[in-house]
Structure formats: structure tokens, C-alpha cells
Amino acid sequence: MRALDRKLLRDLRRLKAQVASIAAVVACGVAAVIAMRSTLSSIQRTRDDYYAQARFPHVFASLKRAPEVMATRIAMLPGVTAAETRVTAARCSRCPDWRRRRKDT
């Protein structure tokens, strides 16, 4: 055994409390990474199962103007099981009694 090896062992014996605490911190870090990774994979698997069960779409498209006939053309594309169209608009609504009710509460 070389002198440096003996010195290393002597230092480790003298600092065993610090070495043990460092090992515990590293072990906790590894355990946290493993726990987060398994949680992530579980959440991703649950999401994929839910999307498949609810037939959640893989593609969304927003258009300003498109003729309704485009929906039938899109539905005929290979791999498309359903195509849905709808009209959406942002809108501000006024409630006539809103200010009075808010002050009362």
C-alpha cells in the first residue's frame, strides 16, 4: 500500500461523518431524480391513454375564413377519422346589474 493510499484512508476515517453526510445527500439526489422520472413517465402514459380513449385530436388548425366544403375534403384525407368545424369569436358581454351587485358584496 502506497503512502498516498494510507493517507487517503486515514483522512476518510477521520472525516467519516462528513463522508457519510455527503453520501446521504448524493443518495437523496439520486432518489429524487428516479422518483421524478418515474412520475413523469406515469403522467405521460396516463395522458396518452386518456387522449386515445377520448379520441383527442393530434392536429388543431385555426383559420380566419374557410369554406365549409373544406371540412369534407379534410375528412377524406387518409388517417383522418373525424373533422369538426365551428365558429369561435372573442366577445365582451355587458351585464346591466354587474356594478351594483359587485358593490353590494
C-alpha positions as CSV (number, residue, x, y, z in Angstrom):
1,M,0.0,0.0,0.0
2,R,1.4,3.3,-1.0
3,A,1.7,6.3,1.3
4,L,-1.0,8.3,-0.5
5,D,-3.4,5.4,-0.2
6,R,-2.7,5.2,3.6
7,K,-3.2,9.0,3.9
8,L,-6.5,8.7,2.0
9,L,-7.8,6.0,4.3
10,R,-6.6,7.9,7.3
11,D,-8.4,11.1,6.1
12,L,-11.6,9.1,5.3
13,R,-11.6,7.6,8.8
14,R,-11.1,11.0,10.4
15,L,-13.8,12.6,8.3
16,K,-16.3,9.7,8.3
17,A,-19.2,12.0,9.5
18,Q,-18.7,14.4,6.6
19,V,-18.3,11.5,4.1
20,A,-21.5,9.9,5.4
21,S,-23.4,13.1,5.1
22,I,-22.1,13.7,1.5
23,A,-23.1,10.1,0.6
24,A,-26.6,10.7,2.1
25,V,-27.1,13.9,0.1
26,V,-26.0,12.2,-3.1
27,A,-28.3,9.2,-2.4
28,C,-31.2,11.6,-1.8
29,G,-30.5,13.4,-5.1
30,V,-30.4,10.1,-7.0
31,A,-33.6,9.0,-5.3
32,A,-35.3,12.3,-6.2
33,V,-34.3,12.0,-9.8
34,I,-35.6,8.4,-10.0
35,A,-38.9,9.5,-8.4
36,M,-39.3,12.4,-10.7
37,R,-38.5,10.3,-13.8
38,S,-41.0,7.6,-12.8
39,T,-43.7,10.2,-12.1
40,L,-43.1,11.8,-15.5
41,S,-43.4,8.5,-17.3
42,S,-46.5,7.7,-15.4
43,I,-48.1,11.1,-16.2
44,Q,-47.2,10.7,-19.9
45,R,-48.6,7.2,-20.1
46,T,-51.8,8.4,-18.4
47,R,-52.1,11.4,-20.8
48,D,-51.6,9.1,-23.8
49,D,-54.2,6.7,-22.6
50,Y,-56.7,9.5,-21.9
51,Y,-56.1,11.1,-25.3
52,A,-56.6,7.7,-27.0
53,Q,-59.8,7.0,-25.1
54,A,-61.3,10.4,-25.6
55,R,-60.2,10.5,-29.2
56,F,-58.3,13.7,-28.6
57,P,-57.1,15.2,-31.9
58,H,-53.5,15.3,-32.9
59,V,-53.9,18.4,-35.0
60,F,-55.7,21.7,-34.4
61,A,-56.0,24.4,-37.1
62,S,-57.3,28.0,-36.7
63,L,-58.4,29.8,-39.8
64,K,-59.9,33.3,-40.4
65,R,-62.1,32.2,-43.3
66,A,-62.6,28.8,-44.8
67,P,-65.5,27.3,-46.8
68,E,-67.5,24.5,-45.1
69,V,-66.6,22.2,-48.0
70,M,-63.0,22.1,-46.7
71,A,-64.2,20.0,-43.7
72,T,-65.4,17.3,-46.1
73,R,-62.1,17.4,-48.0
74,I,-60.1,17.2,-44.8
75,A,-62.3,14.3,-43.6
76,M,-61.4,12.4,-46.8
77,L,-57.6,12.6,-46.1
78,P,-56.0,9.2,-45.2
79,G,-55.7,8.7,-41.5
80,V,-58.4,11.3,-40.6
81,T,-61.2,9.7,-38.6
82,A,-63.2,12.9,-37.9
83,A,-63.1,16.6,-38.9
84,E,-65.1,19.2,-37.0
85,T,-65.7,22.8,-37.8
86,R,-67.0,25.6,-35.6
87,V,-67.2,29.3,-35.3
88,T,-65.4,30.9,-32.4
89,A,-65.2,34.6,-31.6
90,A,-63.9,36.6,-28.6
91,R,-66.7,38.7,-27.2
92,C,-67.3,41.1,-24.4
93,S,-70.7,40.9,-22.7
94,R,-72.3,43.5,-20.6
95,C,-74.3,42.7,-17.5
96,P,-76.6,45.6,-16.6
97,D,-76.6,45.0,-12.9
98,W,-72.9,44.0,-12.6
99,R,-71.6,47.1,-10.9
100,R,-74.4,47.3,-8.4
101,R,-74.1,43.7,-7.4
102,R,-70.3,43.9,-7.1
103,K,-70.5,46.8,-4.7
104,D,-73.1,45.1,-2.5
105,T,-70.9,42.0,-1.9
